[in-house]
């Protein structure tokens, strides 16, 4: 059962409650000024985009969430009376209401969209995807250098239903009696990551270079990264941070299970089948 985008009753209770509150009506605001900064976070899954989004929410620089997830569009579009007579969400009206209701008092509007979501939204038309993103003032492009670790993280999230670890939740383990099934899932996720990277590169090539900034997952541990992102987004817009520290930051999980799966997987693919 979906409570809201991508989080199900498999997710941790703190994760479910936190994101449910973020998509709830209590964060709708129709009194904010028109946005002076409109930005998008274009992300490969499992690249730290939620950590960056939470940081920006804490700074009061927009409320970036996955507003283009198909569940978001349906849930929020219905709440904001964006349905056509046939019951389908009018996307143009939805986007207008989205900006009207989710711009912060600092006059910043932000959203996060993953490659699977933009592909679904445009029928896998990367030129159309670039057209949507080009309408934003600035675009953060989030990637991960270690794509195998990224695939492992994606496999874990898909298998356990836990996408982020929020304080109060325990990390869910990947438990299976069939080790080869785990390897098959990793291989599938790795192929998916690499395919989405090719699509992301196509979209990126069609965008105005001055609007783009690439952020690498591996650089998020550097204490200089988040302030640099904030400074770059706000530059030239007149937008200033207005701290809202009640937004939770996702916690880094225990890597020992992933390390063990990675070692076993590398041994598996390194075996000469002959």
ABEGO torsion letter per residue (X at the ends): XBABBGBBAABBAAAAAAAAAAABAAABBAABBBBABBBBBBBBBGAGAAAAAAAAAAAGBEBBBBAABAAAAAAAAAAAGABBAAGBBBAAAAAAAAAAAABBAAGBBBBBBBAAAAAAAAGGBAAAAAAAAAABABBBBBBBABAAAAAAAAAAAAAAGBABBBBGBBBBBBBBABAAAAAAAAAAAAAAAAAAAAAAAAAAAABBAAABBBBBAAAAABAAAAAAAAAAAABGAGBBBBBBAABBBBBBBBAAAAAAAAAAAAAAAABBAX
